[in-house]
Amino acid sequence: MKNKIVFMGTPIFSVPILKSLYQNGYPVSVVYTQPPNKSQRGQKLKNSPIHNISEILNLEVRTPLNLKNNENEYNYLKNLNADLAIVVAYGQIIPEEFLNLTKHGFINIHASLLPKWRGAAPIQRSIMNLDKETGISFMKIVKKLDEGPVCKKLNIKISEKDNYETLSDKLSSLASENMLDIIDDIFEEKVLYEEQNHEEATYANKILKSEGEIKWTENAENILGKINGLYPSPGAWFVYKGERYKILNAELGFKSDQAGKVVDNNLEIACGNNKSIKVIQIQRQGKNIQNIGEFMLGSSIKKDTNLNNA
């Protein structure tokens, strides 16, 4: 196969897709990813997951801070004369003038059933919205964000136990397992692109840390959606006596009491719709993650505690 491919991606979600291309002999000429950033614990620079796997596979890596008004990268891609660019959670908007630099354009592998959940956080938003299904869309990139025509959609069910991490893994596998046939069809000009119904579009805005705050007056199902959708980061949390507690895993309960009241000795908490959540894993501010039995042994939060008393 002689077709040249440009790959653009950054997080762990993108890794199985790049590996599938490489392992099946698709010639990836260059990989674009976000520049190294500082790790949480200090000043040491940390490469993206795509950067790391690209070095293992001995692929050329480029890490421009920005493609906008970047004459150097524009000329590099123009001279490369590639056949297709594949974009998977790259983290940068591709400037309009770049979109004609490959023979078959730029294809975005997007983790939702477009036009639903355009934008930066489709997986988290689908869980937080209590959607029953989601999927992968193969979309041709145009000037406007996630508005391009779609050549393929793949559906997957969202289980009650799915969180951002598990659903992300499932969607990445779904994309990598089905992508090669779609790429072949693109090269052979067999694909048919269908315009999105823009009137049905919804938007998956970037997640803010403040969205993780749990309000106990909300429905138990919505609180679980927040816990699962924001796992493992930034997480769903509440404040009690000045300390922040992050809930990492919980399940639905059916006990009724004042919203925010702890109704038993295993941290089952009443919510706003006469239901409750049973906490399974929790992390006190500055401490390690604990299973609920271990946590309750040393906690000041007991049965009848009102968690609204922050």
Protein Blocks (a to p, Z undefined) as FASTA:
>chain_A
ZZdcddddfblmlmmmmmmmmmnopacfbdcdddddddfklmbdcddfklmmmmmnopac
dddfbfghplklmmmmmmnopabdcdehkopacdfklmmmpfnlpaddddbddfehiajk
lmlmmmmnopabdcdddddddfbehiaccfbdcdddddfkbcfklmmmmmmmmmmmmmmm
mmmmmmnopaccddddfklpccdddddfklmpccfkbcfklmmmmmmmmpcbebjaddee
hiacddfbdcddfbdcdehiafbfnopacdfkopacddfbdcdehiacddfklmmmmpcb
dghiafklZZ
